Amino acid sequence: MKSNSIFKLFILTCAFAFSTLAATTQAADEVNGIAATVNGEVVTQAEVSGAVMTQTQLWLFQNQTASPAQRDAKIAEIKAAALKDLVDRKLILAEFKTKGGVIKRQYIDQAIDRIVRGRFKGDRKKFNEELQKSGLTFPDFRRIQEEQIIVGAMRSQNSGGRIMINTPKQRQDLYQIKRSEFASESFVKLRMLSIPKKTAEGSDAAASQKALIKEIRQKLIDGAEFATMAKTYSQDSFATEGGSVGTISKDALNATITEVAFSLAPRTVSGIVDDGADWRLLYVDAKQDGKTPPLSEVHEQVDKMVTQEKRQKIVEDWLKRLRKDADVRIFN
């Protein structure tokens, strides 16, 4: 994807986030929505929405080459964990303050400089321009960096000793659980046929359009060639190529299409896929499943994962103690 289209997609996502936040904030003001309290400090529903928006903006700003599937998955993850993360963040920042912690300005400056050098090749003007377009002010961005440094440092200090010894059984157990993560990448050679829910004139014709795609699917099941049907009926950019999307990996398309495509056996047509504004049919010409290497070949990677999981458990136990010692109340 070209950088210009990535940036447009990024701006559209941010604009959607801002409109969502505005609506949520208004609703929260009307009902005085309270999501939680932390040691008497109120966390409003609007604040949670604001945290989702800020984290989304920041992640998109720092991952502008992410695929649609990666972007959708990350945004869903941010939304699901928003309230818990916000409460934990407040507890960690409060603990840092209680212990008299101070972050030197130079550390924040260095973190921002690394971003400017790494993502903007040292072009501070370009960095400021894209920051402004994303909707984040520089003071906000600087505050976020400071809080990230504090939270990261506090988590690191409370993640166990410097060296951890992992047993062969621990490595073997983790490898068995996460075998699929070590597999080489899977691919499918995909074709797609798309029928919009609205007609070319703009009228909503979802029922009749669905009836059409049902009829098309039945013809495919009865033996019609997918490429011919796609050229005849499909209304997307792949139609002229007989619906051929090409050979794709799991992060090429959105989560809905990816899940269906990679679950299909070769030379079979999917059921009707509801993909937002369109009804779609998918067809896999060929499929290449990833191969899983033996433990001996990924020994070091597995060992690091075991250590990481142990440290995450220690950090979670520490956060549980912070929550237990604090007055935290969650409201639906």
Secondary structure, 3 states (H helix, E strand, C coil): CCHHHHHHHHHHHHHHHHHHHHHHHHHHHHHCCEEEEECCEEEEHHHHHHHHHHHHHHHHHHCCCCCHHHHHHHHHHHHHHHHHHHHHHHHHHHHHHHCCCCCCHHHHHHHHHHHHHHHHCCCHHHHHHHHHHHCCCHHHHHHHHHHHHHHHHHHHHCCCCCCCCCCHHHHHHHHHHCHHHHCCCCEEEEEEEEEECECCCCCECHHHHHHHHHHHHHHHHCCCCHHHHHHHHCCCCCHHHCCEEEEECCCCCCHHHHHHHHHCCCCCECCCEEECCEEEEEEEEEEECCCCCCHHHCHHHHHHHHHHHHHHHHHHHHHHHHHHHCCEEECC
